Amino acid sequence: MNEIWQGRYDGDSPLYHRLFQKVIIAEDYQAIAPNDFVLHGFAVDEGVRRNKGRIGAKDAPDIIRKNMSNFPVVTPNFRLLDFGNIYCEDGNLEQSQANLAGKVSLALSSKAKSIVLGGGHEVTFAHYSGIRKAFPNQKIGVINIDAHFDNREPENHLSSSGTGFYQIAEEGEIHSLHIGIQRNSNTLKLFDDAHRLGMKYILSEGLFFENLPKIYEAINTLSEEVDILYLTICMDVFNAGIAPGVSAVAYNGIFADTPFLLFFKHILKNEKLLAMDVAEVNPKYDIANRTARLAASLVNEWFMI
C-alpha cells in the first residue's frame, strides 16, 4: 500500500505536508480517534456487471489513491487512516457489501468520518448499511450526486449498481436528495418509483448559478429532517469531457464548475456529514486519469473544510 501513496517530498515541516506523508496504513480499528478520516476501497464491480454496464471500476480505488497522494494538507490535526480494499473475487456481491458495512460501522462507532473509494455504485447500499449499523436509531439522509436514480427493483432478488436506493427504501422511510438527475438516463418507471418512494431530486438542467438558492434550500431541508448525512457521488454525472472513464458515459453531463463547487462545498460544510464515497470510476476507459483525478479532488475538498 505504501508504494501507492507516493508524492513530491518538500520537507517534514507541516507547511510542506502532502497526503502521502500523513496517511496511516492501518489494520487495527482500535487505533481510530474521533474526527479521523477512515478510508476503505471497495474494489468491486460485480454490481455493474449485473446491471449490464461496462466493468472495470473494481480497479479504481488504488488509482484514485495515487491521484490523492500529492494534495497538500491544509488543516491542523489532520489524520487519514487507510484500511485497504474490500474485494469480490467469487461473485458474492452481497457478502462484499456486508464486509464493507461492518468495517464502516467500526469506523463510525469510533466517531470517525467514513470515506469509501469505489468501485461500482453498488457501494451505496453497503456504505449506507454500515452507517445504519453504527447508528440504528438515527435518521440517515442521503445526498446522491448522480445522473441516475439507482432505484431499480432487484432482478431475482440480486442487488446491482442500479438497485441501491430501492434497497434502502425497502428497509423503511427513505430520506434522499438526488442532484444531477438526467431525463435521458431514467425511464418513466424510474421517475414514477422515485415519486412513489419519496425520493427528492434536482434535474441536471437546474444546476446553474441563479438556481443556487433553491439548491441550498433543498439540501438544508433534507439536513433538517435527519440526524446524519451521507454523500455519494457517481462519476457518470459529469460530462464525458472531464469524466470519460466511467461505466455509463454522459455526453451532456454536468461540469465541476463554480455553481457545482459552491453547492458541493455547502454539503461538505454540514456538521451532520459523516460519510462520503465516489463511485463508477473506470480506469479501463479513462483518459490521462481525468476521471480518477476528479474523483480524488472531490474527496480532497472534504479534507480542506
C-alpha positions in Angstrom: 0.0 0.0 0.0 2.9 2.4 0.7 4.0 2.1 -2.9 0.6 3.6 -3.9 0.8 6.6 -1.5 3.7 8.4 -3.2 4.2 12.1 -3.9 6.6 15.1 -4.0 8.6 15.4 -0.9 9.5 19.0 0.1 10.2 18.5 3.7 9.0 17.4 7.1 7.6 20.7 8.3 3.7 20.8 8.5 4.0 23.6 6.0 5.2 21.1 3.4 3.0 18.1 4.2 1.1 16.3 1.5 -1.4 13.5 1.9 1.1 10.7 1.3 3.1 11.9 4.3 0.1 11.9 6.6 -1.8 8.7 5.6 -1.6 5.9 8.1 -1.8 2.4 6.7 -3.9 0.7 9.3 -5.3 -2.7 10.4 -6.4 -2.1 14.0 -9.7 -0.3 14.3 -8.9 0.4 17.9 -6.4 3.0 16.6 -9.2 5.2 15.3 -9.6 8.5 17.1 -12.6 10.9 16.9 -12.7 13.1 13.8 -10.2 10.9 11.9 -10.9 10.2 8.3 -11.1 6.5 7.7 -10.7 5.2 4.2 -11.8 1.9 2.6 -11.5 0.9 -1.0 -14.5 -1.0 -2.5 -12.6 -2.8 -5.3 -15.8 -4.3 -6.7 -17.8 -4.0 -9.9 -19.9 -7.2 -9.7 -23.0 -4.9 -9.4 -22.0 -3.1 -12.6 -21.8 -6.5 -14.3 -25.2 -7.4 -13.0 -26.5 -4.1 -14.2 -25.2 -4.7 -17.7 -22.7 -1.9 -17.5 -19.0 -1.7 -18.6 -16.9 -3.4 -16.0 -13.6 -2.1 -14.8 -14.5 0.0 -11.8 -13.0 -2.6 -9.4 -9.6 -1.3 -10.4 -10.3 2.3 -9.4 -9.6 2.6 -5.6 -5.8 2.4 -5.9 -5.7 4.7 -8.9 -7.8 7.2 -7.0 -5.4 6.9 -4.0 -2.4 7.7 -6.3 -4.2 10.8 -7.5 -4.9 11.9 -3.9 -1.4 11.4 -2.7 0.1 14.7 -3.7 -2.6 17.0 -2.4 -1.4 19.4 0.3 -2.5 19.0 3.9 -4.1 22.3 5.0 -5.9 21.6 8.2 -4.3 21.1 11.6 -4.5 17.7 13.4 -5.4 16.0 10.1 -5.4 12.2 10.2 -6.2 9.8 7.4 -6.3 6.1 8.2 -6.3 3.7 5.2 -7.7 0.2 5.9 -7.2 -1.1 2.3 -9.6 -2.7 -0.1 -12.7 -5.0 0.1 -12.8 -7.4 -2.9 -15.4 -9.6 -4.6 -13.5 -12.4 -6.3 -16.3 -15.0 -6.0 -19.2 -13.1 -7.4 -20.8 -12.9 -4.0 -21.6 -9.2 -4.1 -23.9 -9.3 -1.0 -21.1 -10.7 1.1 -18.7 -7.9 -0.1 -21.3 -5.3 0.7 -21.7 -6.8 4.2 -18.0 -6.8 4.7 -17.7 -3.1 3.9 -20.8 -2.3 6.1 -19.1 -4.0 9.0 -15.9 -2.0 8.6 -17.7 1.3 8.1 -19.7 0.6 11.2 -16.5 0.1 13.2 -15.1 3.4 12.0 -18.2 5.4 12.6 -18.7 3.9 16.1 -15.3 5.4 16.9 -16.6 8.9 15.9 -14.5 9.0 12.7 -15.6 10.1 9.3 -16.0 7.4 6.6 -14.7 7.7 3.1 -15.0 4.9 0.5 -13.5 4.8 -2.9 -15.5 2.6 -5.4 -15.9 0.5 -7.3 -19.4 0.4 -8.7 -22.3 2.3 -7.3 -23.4 -0.9 -5.5 -21.2 0.7 -2.8 -24.2 2.9 -1.9 -26.2 0.2 -0.2 -23.0 -1.2 1.5 -22.0 2.2 2.8 -25.5 3.1 3.9 -25.8 -0.3 5.7 -22.6 0.4 7.7 -23.9 3.8 8.7 -27.3 2.3 9.8 -25.4 -0.4 11.7 -23.5 2.2 13.6 -26.5 4.4 14.2 -29.6 2.1 14.2 -31.8 4.7 15.9 -30.8 7.8 13.9 -32.4 9.2 10.7 -29.9 8.9 7.8 -30.2 11.4 4.9 -28.5 10.5 1.6 -27.4 13.1 -1.0 -26.8 11.3 -4.3 -25.0 13.4 -6.9 -25.8 11.2 -9.9 -27.4 11.1 -13.4 -29.4 8.1 -12.3 -31.9 7.4 -9.5 -30.4 3.9 -8.9 -33.8 2.7 -7.8 -34.3 -0.3 -10.0 -36.1 -3.3 -8.4 -33.6 -6.1 -8.0 -33.9 -8.9 -10.6 -34.2 -12.3 -9.0 -33.6 -10.7 -5.6 -30.0 -9.8 -6.6 -28.6 -6.3 -5.9 -26.7 -4.4 -8.5 -25.2 -1.0 -9.1 -28.6 0.3 -10.0 -30.7 -1.0 -7.0 -29.2 0.8 -4.0 -32.0 3.3 -3.3 -34.7 0.7 -3.9 -33.0 -1.5 -1.3 -32.7 1.5 1.1 -36.4 2.2 0.7 -37.3 -1.4 1.3 -35.8 -1.1 4.8 -38.0 1.9 5.8 -38.7 5.5 5.1 -36.1 7.0 2.7 -34.6 10.4 3.2 -32.8 11.2 0.0 -31.9 14.1 -2.4 -30.7 13.3 -5.9 -28.8 16.1 -7.6 -27.9 16.0 -11.3 -30.6 13.6 -12.5 -30.8 13.3 -16.3 -34.1 13.0 -18.1 -32.5 10.8 -20.8 -30.9 8.4 -18.3 -34.0 7.3 -16.4 -37.2 5.7 -17.7 -40.6 7.0 -16.7 -40.9 3.9 -14.4 -37.8 5.1 -12.5 -39.2 8.6 -12.2 -42.5 7.2 -11.1 -40.8 5.0 -8.5 -38.8 8.0 -7.2 -42.0 9.9 -6.6 -43.7 6.9 -5.0 -40.8 6.3 -2.7 -40.4 9.9 -1.7 -37.0 10.5 -3.3 -36.5 14.2 -3.8 -34.4 15.3 -6.9 -32.9 18.2 -8.8 -32.5 17.7 -12.6 -29.1 18.4 -14.1 -30.6 21.3 -16.1 -31.3 23.0 -12.8 -27.7 23.2 -11.7 -26.9 26.8 -12.7 -25.8 29.8 -10.7 -29.1 31.6 -10.5 -30.7 28.5 -9.1 -28.3 28.1 -6.2 -30.7 29.4 -3.6 -33.2 26.6 -4.4 -30.4 24.0 -4.4 -29.2 25.2 -1.0 -32.8 25.1 0.3 -33.3 21.5 -0.9 -30.0 20.5 0.8 -30.9 22.4 4.0 -34.4 20.9 4.1 -33.0 17.3 3.9 -30.4 18.1 6.6 -33.1 19.5 9.0 -35.1 16.2 8.6 -32.3 13.9 9.5 -29.6 13.2 12.1 -26.8 12.1 9.8 -25.8 12.9 6.3 -24.2 10.6 3.8 -22.9 11.9 0.4 -22.4 9.5 -2.5 -21.1 10.7 -5.9 -21.5 8.7 -9.1 -18.9 10.0 -11.5 -21.1 9.4 -14.5 -23.0 12.5 -13.5 -20.2 14.5 -15.1 -19.7 15.4 -18.7 -17.6 12.9 -20.8 -15.0 15.7 -21.4 -14.0 15.7 -17.8 -15.0 12.2 -16.8 -14.5 9.8 -19.7 -13.6 6.9 -17.5 -17.0 5.7 -16.2 -19.3 2.8 -16.8 -22.0 4.9 -18.4 -20.7 8.0 -20.3 -22.8 11.2 -20.1 -22.1 13.4 -23.1 -24.4 16.1 -21.7 -23.4 15.6 -18.1 -22.6 18.4 -15.7 -19.3 20.1 -15.1 -17.3 20.7 -11.9 -17.8 24.5 -12.4 -18.3 27.3 -9.9 -22.0 26.6 -9.3 -21.3 22.9 -8.7 -18.4 23.7 -6.3 -20.5 26.2 -4.4 -23.3 23.7 -3.6 -20.8 20.8 -3.2 -18.9 22.7 -0.5 -22.2 23.7 1.1 -22.8 20.0 1.6 -19.3 19.3 2.8 -19.5 22.1 5.5 -22.6 20.5 7.0 -21.7 19.2 10.5 -24.1 16.2 10.1 -22.0 14.8 7.2 -20.3 11.7 8.4 -19.7 9.6 5.3 -18.8 10.1 1.6 -17.9 7.9 -1.3 -17.1 8.2 -5.0 -18.2 5.5 -7.4 -18.0 4.3 -11.0 -14.5 5.5 -11.9 -13.5 3.0 -14.6 -9.7 3.2 -15.3 -10.1 1.0 -18.4 -11.8 3.8 -20.2 -10.2 6.8 -18.6 -8.0 9.3 -20.4 -4.9 10.6 -18.7 -6.5 9.8 -15.3 -9.1 12.7 -15.8 -11.9 10.8 -14.0 -9.7 9.4 -11.3 -8.2 12.9 -10.7 -11.6 14.5 -10.5 -12.8 11.8 -8.0 -9.7 12.4 -5.9 -10.2 16.1 -6.0 -13.8 15.8 -4.8 -12.7 13.7 -1.8 -9.9 16.2 -1.0 -12.4 19.0 -0.9 -13.7 17.4 2.3 -10.2 17.3 3.8 -9.9 21.0 3.2 -13.1 22.1 5.0 
